Amino acid sequence: MKSQGLAKLKLPDAPGVYFFRLGKDILYIGKATSLRDRTKSYFSKDLIETRGPLILDMVFKADKVTFEQTDSVLEALILEANLIKKHQPYYNTKEKDDKSWNYVCITDESLPKVLVVRGKNLEPEKYSASYGPFTNGMQLKEALKIVRRIFPFADASSSKRDNYEFYRQLGLTPDVSSEDAQIAYKRNLRNIKLFFQGKKKDILKNLAGEMKLAAKARRFEEAARLRNQIFALEHINDIALLKNDPTIRKEKAGFRIEAYDVAHMNGKNMVGVMTVMEDCEISKKEYRTFNIKGFADANDTGALEEMLSRRMRHTEWGMPDLVVADGGEAQLRVAKQVLKRYQLEIPVVSVVKDERHKPKDILGDEAMAKGHKKEILLANSEAHRFSIKLHKNKRNKNFLK
């Protein structure tokens, strides 16, 4: 297949699963954060170096590409596993022995656990359900973290007596101390099974019905929990999966993104951080921290201005090609003002969050927001994680004084 044929498809810059085909036969199935970018990468000059001769042979034989778009990268990961299991494409199964792949298994016991099992250790008779194969162990680990935040479950670690209370307080393992709680946990497991079967619409329908019944019976705490699960399913935050996304490559050599975030508690123990992506990869050695001292009360824009002003005086760090602020129009405006003050013509974007602090929009330079969306969101996510960690450390130290 030639790249000209791919261009005619107008593949979206969205997550999903793609199929390389020869006539009606499926040669290869893959998942993508961006269907457009991922399929395009198969026609790069270094394909044989990055993917090997087997995949090069597959691309040469294929005569067309089709795709199925998904709402999230997480759903693309699950759909890929289900389709590989169903179709057993030659170039997927030939590329790697499925005994080394991972499977998600649900144990067959009164209070089941959700486990990750290697193919070579898979014993189907021990489980009520199993899903896979999943070809990327790191991505599967991140995927289960996302699923667990929506539908808490027990695993081998949290089931141990010493760990149970810790995981329960984090909201990652359900309370099963009463009969009603055990029934609720089994509902969670049913929804996990549906999710790994690719039936998110069925889950949403079930949850909506349960929420209405709970509200009608004035079980408002239960109704609120169900509402939150519906929201989480409709707004899956799978930024962590981008860390292992092979489409974030160095087509953009030398490109540096700096993301900034501020963390505090009512203005106390305020800190600022700068995280960096160079050549589309996280560069932790370039991270910087800032103690914000100029404010007695909460002032996020003032703290951002102080941090950026101090940073731009450090020309020895090199200059960014893109600045990412956490916030809305106010933060975007402040960042632009600081750069203008230093006579720097650097594009700026800001990441707007919803009430659950999940990204919902990117403001500012439209070309940058569109061309570097994945990297912007990943850099911003890193900045938020890093600032919260730094703030907690500072708060704990001051508490002990």
C-alpha positions in Angstrom: 0.0 0.0 0.0 1.2 3.5 -0.8 0.8 6.6 1.4 -1.2 8.4 -1.3 -4.1 6.0 -0.6 -3.9 6.8 3.1 -4.2 10.5 2.5 -7.6 10.0 0.7 -9.1 8.4 3.8 -8.9 11.7 5.9 -8.3 9.8 9.1 -9.3 11.8 12.2 -6.9 13.1 14.9 -8.8 11.0 17.4 -8.3 7.7 19.3 -9.4 4.4 17.8 -8.4 1.1 16.2 -7.1 0.7 12.6 -7.0 -2.3 10.3 -4.5 -3.0 7.6 -6.3 -5.2 5.1 -5.7 -7.3 1.9 -9.1 -7.6 0.3 -11.5 -8.8 3.0 -8.6 -10.3 5.1 -7.4 -8.4 8.1 -3.6 -8.5 8.2 -3.0 -6.3 11.3 -4.9 -4.5 14.0 -3.5 -1.6 16.0 -4.7 1.0 18.5 -4.0 4.7 18.2 -4.1 7.9 20.3 -4.4 9.7 16.9 -5.6 7.5 14.0 -4.2 10.0 11.6 -0.7 10.2 13.1 -0.3 6.5 13.9 -1.2 5.2 10.5 0.9 7.9 8.9 3.9 6.6 10.8 3.8 3.3 8.9 5.0 5.1 5.8 8.0 6.7 7.3 11.5 6.0 5.9 12.7 4.4 9.1 9.9 1.9 9.4 12.2 -1.1 9.2 14.3 0.3 12.0 11.4 1.2 14.3 9.1 -1.7 13.6 11.1 -4.4 11.9 10.9 -6.4 8.6 7.7 -8.2 9.5 5.6 -5.0 9.7 7.3 -3.6 6.6 6.2 -6.8 4.8 2.6 -6.3 6.1 2.4 -2.7 4.9 3.8 -3.7 1.5 1.1 -6.4 1.1 -1.9 -4.4 2.4 -4.1 -2.7 -0.1 -6.3 -0.6 2.2 -6.7 0.7 5.7 -10.0 1.0 7.6 -10.6 2.3 11.1 -13.1 2.4 14.1 -13.0 5.6 16.2 -13.5 5.5 19.9 -14.3 8.0 22.6 -11.0 7.5 24.4 -7.5 5.9 24.3 -8.6 3.6 27.0 -11.5 2.3 24.9 -9.2 1.9 21.9 -6.9 -0.3 24.1 -9.7 -2.6 25.0 -11.3 -2.7 21.5 -7.9 -3.6 20.1 -7.6 -6.6 22.5 -11.1 -7.8 21.7 -10.6 -7.6 18.0 -7.2 -9.3 18.0 -8.7 -12.2 20.0 -11.7 -12.4 17.6 -9.8 -12.1 14.3 -6.3 -13.5 15.1 -4.6 -11.4 12.4 -1.5 -13.0 11.0 0.9 -10.1 11.6 -0.3 -9.6 15.2 0.0 -13.2 16.2 3.3 -13.7 14.3 4.8 -10.6 15.8 4.8 -11.9 19.3 3.9 -15.1 21.1 0.6 -14.5 23.0 1.9 -16.4 26.0 4.0 -13.3 26.8 1.0 -11.0 26.6 -1.2 -10.0 29.5 -4.8 -10.7 30.3 -7.3 -9.2 32.7 -9.0 -11.9 34.7 -11.8 -11.9 37.3 -11.6 -14.7 39.9 -14.4 -17.1 40.4 -15.1 -16.7 44.1 -17.7 -15.2 46.4 -16.0 -11.8 46.5 -14.0 -11.8 43.2 -10.7 -10.1 42.5 -9.5 -8.4 39.3 -6.0 -9.7 38.3 -3.5 -9.2 35.5 -2.2 -12.6 34.4 0.5 -13.4 31.9 -0.6 -15.7 29.0 1.8 -18.4 30.0 0.2 -18.6 33.5 -3.4 -18.3 32.2 -5.7 -21.0 33.7 -9.2 -20.2 32.4 -11.0 -22.6 34.7 -10.0 -20.4 37.7 -11.7 -17.3 36.4 -15.3 -16.2 35.8 -14.1 -14.0 32.9 -10.8 -13.1 31.1 -10.1 -10.3 28.6 -7.1 -9.9 26.3 -4.5 -10.3 25.0 -3.1 -6.8 25.8 0.2 -6.3 24.0 1.5 -3.4 26.2 1.9 -4.2 29.8 2.6 -0.6 30.9 -0.5 0.7 29.2 -2.6 -2.0 30.7 -1.4 -1.1 34.1 -2.4 2.6 33.6 -5.7 1.5 32.1 -6.6 -0.5 35.2 -5.8 2.5 37.4 -8.4 4.5 35.4 -11.0 1.7 35.5 -10.4 1.3 39.3 -11.1 5.0 40.0 -14.5 4.6 38.3 -15.4 1.1 39.6 -13.3 0.2 42.7 -12.2 -3.4 42.8 -10.1 -5.7 44.9 -6.9 -7.2 43.6 -4.2 -9.5 45.0 -2.5 -6.7 46.9 -5.6 -4.9 48.4 -7.1 -8.2 49.5 -4.3 -8.6 52.0 -5.4 -7.7 55.5 -2.6 -5.2 56.1 -3.4 -3.3 52.8 -7.2 -3.4 52.7 -7.9 -0.4 54.9 -5.3 1.7 53.0 -6.9 0.9 49.6 -10.4 1.4 51.0 -9.6 4.9 52.2 -8.2 5.8 48.8 -11.5 4.7 47.3 -9.8 2.0 45.2 -11.3 -1.0 47.1 -14.9 -1.2 48.0 -16.3 -1.7 51.5 -17.7 -5.3 51.6 -18.5 -5.4 55.3 -22.3 -5.6 54.8 -24.5 -7.6 52.5 -25.7 -4.4 50.7 -22.0 -3.4 50.2 -21.3 -6.8 48.7 -24.2 -6.5 46.3 -22.9 -3.1 45.2 -19.4 -4.5 44.7 -20.8 -7.3 42.4 -22.6 -4.5 40.4 -19.2 -2.9 40.0 -17.7 -6.2 38.7 -20.6 -6.6 36.3 -19.8 -3.1 34.9 -16.1 -3.9 34.7 -17.0 -6.9 32.6 -19.2 -4.9 30.3 -16.5 -2.3 30.0 -13.9 -4.8 28.9 -16.4 -6.2 26.5 -16.6 -2.7 24.9 -20.2 -2.1 26.1 -19.9 1.3 27.6 -23.4 2.4 26.4 -25.0 -0.5 28.3 -23.2 0.6 31.5 -24.3 4.2 31.1 -27.9 3.0 30.5 -27.8 0.8 33.6 -26.2 3.4 35.8 -28.8 6.0 34.7 -31.6 3.7 35.7 -30.0 2.9 39.0 -29.5 6.6 39.8 -33.2 7.4 39.1 -34.3 4.6 41.4 -31.9 5.7 44.2 -33.0 9.3 43.9 -36.7 8.3 44.0 -36.1 6.2 47.1 -34.3 9.3 48.6 -30.9 7.4 48.8 -29.2 10.6 47.8 -25.6 9.5 48.7 -26.0 6.4 46.4 -27.5 8.5 43.7 -24.6 11.0 43.8 -22.1 8.1 43.6 -23.8 6.8 40.5 -23.9 10.2 39.0 -20.2 10.6 39.5 -19.6 7.2 37.8 -21.7 8.3 34.8 -19.7 11.5 34.6 -16.4 9.7 34.8 -17.3 7.3 32.1 -18.4 10.1 29.8 -15.2 12.1 30.5 -12.5 9.4 30.7 -9.2 11.0 31.7 -6.6 8.8 30.0 -3.7 11.2 29.8 -1.5 8.7 31.6 -1.8 6.4 28.6 0.0 9.0 26.4 3.2 8.4 28.2 3.6 5.1 26.4 2.1 6.3 23.1 4.6 5.5 20.3 3.0 8.2 18.1 4.6 10.9 20.3 7.8 10.9 18.3 10.7 13.2 17.2 9.3 14.4 14.0 9.6 17.7 15.7 13.3 17.6 16.7 14.5 20.2 19.2 11.0 21.3 20.2 10.7 22.3 23.9 7.4 22.7 25.8 7.4 24.2 29.3 4.3 23.7 31.4 3.6 25.7 34.6 1.3 25.1 37.6 0.8 26.6 41.1 -0.3 24.7 44.2 -1.4 26.0 47.6 -4.0 25.7 50.3 -5.9 28.9 50.7 -2.7 30.8 49.8 -0.4 28.9 52.3 2.6 26.8 51.4 2.4 28.1 47.8 4.7 26.6 45.3 5.1 26.7 41.5 6.6 24.2 39.1 7.9 24.0 35.6 7.8 20.7 33.7 9.5 20.1 30.4 9.0 18.1 27.2 11.8 18.0 24.8 11.5 16.3 21.4 8.1 15.1 22.5 9.5 13.3 25.5 9.2 14.1 29.2 12.6 15.5 30.5 12.6 15.4 34.3 16.1 16.6 34.6 14.8 20.0 33.2 12.0 20.3 35.8 12.3 23.4 38.1 10.5 24.4 41.4 9.7 27.9 42.7 8.8 28.9 46.2 6.2 31.7 45.9 6.7 34.2 48.7 5.1 37.4 47.5 1.5 36.6 48.5 -0.3 36.2 51.8 -3.6 35.0 50.2 -4.5 32.8 47.2 -3.4 34.5 44.0 -2.9 32.0 41.2 -2.3 34.6 38.5 0.1 36.6 40.6 2.0 33.5 41.5 2.2 32.5 37.8 3.5 36.0 36.9 6.2 35.8 39.6 7.2 32.3 38.5 7.4 33.1 34.8 9.3 36.4 35.5 11.9 34.5 37.5 12.2 31.7 34.9 12.7 34.0 31.9 15.7 35.6 33.6 17.4 32.2 33.4 18.5 32.3 29.8 21.1 29.6 30.5 18.2 27.1 30.7 17.4 27.8 27.0 14.1 29.2 25.8 10.9 27.2 25.2 9.1 26.9 21.9 5.8 26.8 23.7 4.6 27.9 27.1 1.6 26.0 28.7 -0.2 27.6 31.7 -2.8 25.8 33.9 -6.0 27.8 33.9 -8.2 30.0 31.8 -8.2 33.4 30.1 -6.6 35.1 33.2 -3.6 32.8 33.2 -3.2 33.0 29.4 -3.2 36.8 29.6 -0.6 36.9 32.4 1.7 34.6 30.6 1.5 36.7 27.4 2.2 39.8 29.4 5.3 38.4 31.0 6.7 37.2 27.7 6.0 40.6 26.1 7.8 42.3 29.0 10.9 40.3 28.2 10.4 40.9 24.5 10.0 37.2 23.8 7.8 36.0 20.9 6.9 32.6 22.3 3.4 31.0 21.7 1.3 30.5 24.8 -1.7 28.2 25.5 -3.6 27.5 28.7 -5.4 24.3 29.7 -8.9 24.9 31.1 -10.2 22.3 33.6 -13.7 21.2 34.5 -15.1 21.0 38.1 -13.3 17.7 38.5 -10.0 19.2 37.3 -10.0 17.3 34.1 -8.9 19.1 30.8 -11.8 20.4 28.8 -10.3 23.0 26.4 -7.0 24.5 25.3 -7.0 28.3 24.9 -4.5 30.5 23.1 -2.4 29.8 20.0 -4.8 27.6 17.9 -2.1 26.2 15.6 0.0 25.0 18.6 -3.1 23.7 20.4 -4.1 21.6 17.4 -0.6 20.4 16.4 0.7 19.6 19.8 -2.5 18.7 21.7 -1.2 15.4 23.1 2.1 16.8 24.3 0.4 19.9 25.8 -2.0 17.8 27.9 0.7 15.4 29.0 3.0 18.3 30.0 0.1 20.0 31.9 -0.8 16.7 33.6 2.9 16.3 34.7 2.9 19.9 36.0 -0.2 19.4 38.1 1.1 16.1 39.5 4.5 17.7 40.4 3.1 20.8 41.9 0.7 18.9 44.2 3.6 16.6 45.3 5.8 19.6 46.1 3.0 21.4 47.9 2.3 18.4 50.1 6.0 18.0 51.0 6.3 21.7 51.9 3.1 21.6 54.0 4.2 18.5 55.9 7.6 20.0 56.7 6.0 23.2 58.0 3.5 21.2 60.0 6.4 19.5 61.9 8.1 22.7 62.8 
